[in-house]
Amino acid sequence: MDRALNRWLPPESAAPETLHKSIRYSIFAGGKRIRPLLAMAAARAVNLEAQGCEDAACTLEMIHTYSLIHDDLPAMDDDDLRRGRPTNHVVFGEAIAILAGDSLCTIAFQTLARLPHTPATVRLAMIDELSTASGTVGGMIAGQVLDIEGEGRPPSAELLDSIHHAKTGALLCASVRMGGLYAGADATQMAALTSFGEHIGLAFQIVDDILDVEQSSEALGKTAGKDEAQQKITFPAVHGLAKSKEMAAKERAAAHAALDLFGGRAERLRQLADLIVERQK
């Protein structure tokens, strides 16, 4: 994945150098690469012979990293630690950080448009999938708005679901769907991948909220306890820690069940579902 990102992103030496250093500072800061890994694993679940998916999959990491750079800005979550390092705007300033996020968003779609050895219909379908999942109607940006507007409001299960289905779940679900699109999945296979993606998307956010309560900033690589400090609507706030852990386990089981259609070809997807629930950061 790092090799694919390195191929598609301008080098630090390309003008304007400060911008490209900023982009690479965040992209290569050591993330888990969960989203592109899901895409590649989904492609192989559909077709073990699927090759080259890493170029399409790396666009998911670009969009995810752009969202993190912007999330950390003073106008958003106002954080100074990400992946164990100072956040982008702390190092490069707010203006460059904003532009670095903007750039990653545009490069992601440029990359999909230029994918080699990929039919135009598939490229178009993946562009549509990624833009919808990261967009303003039920997508990541919509979820971010709901999250901001929900600060300080009484926590409710309905608002919690609407925030995280969009903010986190949409891009995670799109990850497996993009892998399916790349590999030529049929309607039945896409339905199974979508179900898997919806369940692991919810599980991911539940665990994220739990870790914010239970882990230290050193363990997480980002500031712990910010959800409570900012009065965000989270799963522990609505359901409590014990119930939240039960919910995460239930979502993992449902995600596993959704993959029965693929048999052994989906083993990597099952492992990633386990990683999402069992991770400690």
Secondary structure by P-SEA (a helix, b strand, c coil): caaaaaaccccccccaaaaaaaaaaaaaccccaaaaaaaaaaaaaaccccccaaaaaaaaaaaaaaaaaaaacccccccccccccccccccccaaaaaaaaaaaaaaaaaaaaacccccaaaaaaaaaaaaaaacccccaaaaaaaaaaaccccccaaaaaaaaacccaaaaaaaaaaaaaaacccaaaaaaaaaaaaaaaaaaaaaaaaaaacccccccccccccccccccccccccccaaaaaaaaaaaaaaaaaaaccccccaaaaaaaaaaaaaccc
